[in-house]
Amino acid sequence: MSIDRIGVIRVLSSDNQAFLDMHQNIMQQAVPDKQWQTKALWDQPNGIHDEETLTQALPKIYQLGSLWSSDVDMLVVSCAADPGVETLRESLKIPVIGAGQSCCKIAKRYGTTIGVLGLEPLAPDVFYRELSDCSVIYRQPIHVNCTHDIHTPLGQASIIDAALECEALGAQVIALACTGMATVDIAGLLASHISLPVINPVLAAGMCITDQSF
């Protein structure tokens, strides 16, 4: 199947299309010459960062994905928790990938001890599934509880501290378990503080778009 038209689902609501298109622009670095379109969920001002916001988002993801599937060749759910991805795969006739599984696939290229940074007390379930054959060092940076915190100096300082802790504990690579960290380019921020590769989950999704193993 030729994949030429790619739809990107953002789970953070916004009326700013340029902001929403940031993730498709990052993915486009890995797979140029595609037709892209991004749509966002409605009434999710804080994205997905806990069970309540996940519960609110899932029916919207199913509805948007189902309505959109006839107009695109692939859907990318740009959220590191991969909400609704498995259900959409089962119900749609087009490939569906998530940023979480993609992030894990790319991270495993760099080692088997993987530091993971996210927004909740535990990493998204997809990280534990995909990294079940690895050693996972998970940290939720203090002062980081939703995607908006990633934009603050305090939140970014906490992310640096958490990454340094993962490195000190033996991590060989850092996987970012929040696509909001791609929007702010946390990988670039960490590059001057740690010696490990840092996996941007949105770029990872772009790298996995042509992966036939999904």
N, C-alpha and C positions, 0 to 999 in steps of 0.2 A: 504494500500500500504506500503510495506517495504521500509524504507529509509536507504540504506546502502552506496550509493555513492553520495557524496555531492560536488557540484561545487561552488566555491567562486569567484565572480567577484570583482576585485579591480578596482577602478576608477582612481587610480594614476599610471601612466606608470612607469615601472622600468624594467631594465634588470637583476636585482638582485633577483633571485627566493627565496633566503632565506628571504629577506625583504618582498617580496610579501606573503610568506607563514606564516608570523607572525600572520595574522588574523585567518587563519584556525587553527593555533596552539592554539590561545586563545579560539576559539569556541570549540576545542577538549577537553578543560577542562570540559565543560558542557556535552558533548556527545562523550565519548571515543568509541573506537572500530568501527569507521566508516572509510570508504575510502574517502580521501580528495584530491582535486586538485584545485589549484588556477590559474586563468588566469587574466591578466590585460588588460585594454583598451590600445590602441595605441595612441600616440600623445596627451596624457593628462599629460604633465609634472607637472602641478600644481593641478591635480585632478579636483574636482568640487567645486567651491567656489563662483560662481555668475551666472547670467543668461547666459552669453556668454559661459562659460565653460560647463554649463548644456546643452545648445543647441548643442554644439559640441559633447558631450558625448552620448546623447540619441540614435542616430542611431547606434553607436558602441555597446551600451548595447543590443539593439534589435538584432543586427546581431550576436554578440557573444552568447547571450542566446539562440537564435534559432538554431544556428549551434551545440551548445553543448548539447541541451536538450535530445537528444537520447542516450547520454552516461552517464547521471547522473540521480539520483532519485529525486534530489532537487537542486535548485539554491538559493544561498544567494548573494544578492547585498550588498556588504560591503561598504555602504555609508549611512550616517544618513539622507540624503534627500530622500532616497528610489527612486532614478531616474529610471524610466522605469518599476518599480515593477508591477504596476497595469496593464500595457499593456502586460507584459510578462505573468502575471497570466491569462489574457483573451485569449492569443494566444497559450500557451503551455499546455501540458497535465500533467505536473509535478508541484508540489508545488514550489512557489517562495516566499521568504521572504526578507524583508529589515531590515537593522540595525536600521533605524529610528523608525518604528512601534514597533519593538522588544524592543527598549530602553524605549519607552513610556509605553508599557505593564508592564515591570518590575518596572519602576519608580512608577506607580500607586499602587503598593503593599505597598509603604512606606508612602503614604499620598496624599492629594489633593491640596497642595500648592507646586508647583514644580519649582525649579530653573533650567533654561536651559541655557547652554553655547554653543555658536556656532561661526561661522566664518563670518556671514553676519549681516547686520543691523536688520534683522528679522530672527526668527527661520525658518527652513524648514517647508513647508506647512503641512507635515505629522504630525508634533508636535502639531500644532494648531487643526488639525482634531482629532487626537487621545486623546488629552488632553482638548477637548472642555468642558468636565464636571469638569475640574480642574481650579485652579487659576495658571496662568503661569507667572513667573518672568523671563524675558529673558534678557540676557546680552551678547553682543559681547565684549570680552576683548579688550582693546586698544592694539595696536601693533600686533594684530592677525587678519590677513586678508586672509591667505591661510594656507594650511596644513604645509608648511615649517616653518612658524612663530612659530608653536607649539614647535619646536625643540630648539628654542633660549631661553637663560636665560631671556631676556626681555619679550618674549611672555609668558613664564611660570609664571613669576612674575605677569603679567597682568591677567592671568587665576586665580591665587590665589586670587588676589584682587576682581575679579568679583564674585568668589564663596563666598567670605566673605560678599560681598554686598548682594547677594541673601539670605544668611543665616540671615543677619541682618534684611532683609525685611520680614522674616517669612517663608522662604522656608523650607520644611520638608525633601526634598531630592534634589540632584543635578543630572540632566540628561545631559550627554555630547552629543551635537548635531553635532559631527564630529568624524568619525572613526579614523582620524589621532590622536585624543587624546587617543585612545586605544593603538596605536603603541608606544607612548611615556609613557604610563601608567600614565596618568594625574590623574586617580582615586587614584593611590598610592601616587602621589605627594600631592594631596589635603588632604589625610587622616591625615596628621600631622598638618593641618592648620584649618580644620573645623570639627565639630562634626556630620555632616550629612552623610548619605549613599550617595555614588556617583555611578551612573550607567554607566558602560562601555558599549557602544552600541554594540561592537563586541561580548563581552561575553554575553550580552543580546540576541543577535541573536542566539548564541549557545544554550542558555537556552530555546529558543522558537522553536527550530528545530522540536521537537516532538509535538508542540502545533497544535491541529487539527482545531483551530478556524480561522486560516489564510485562 
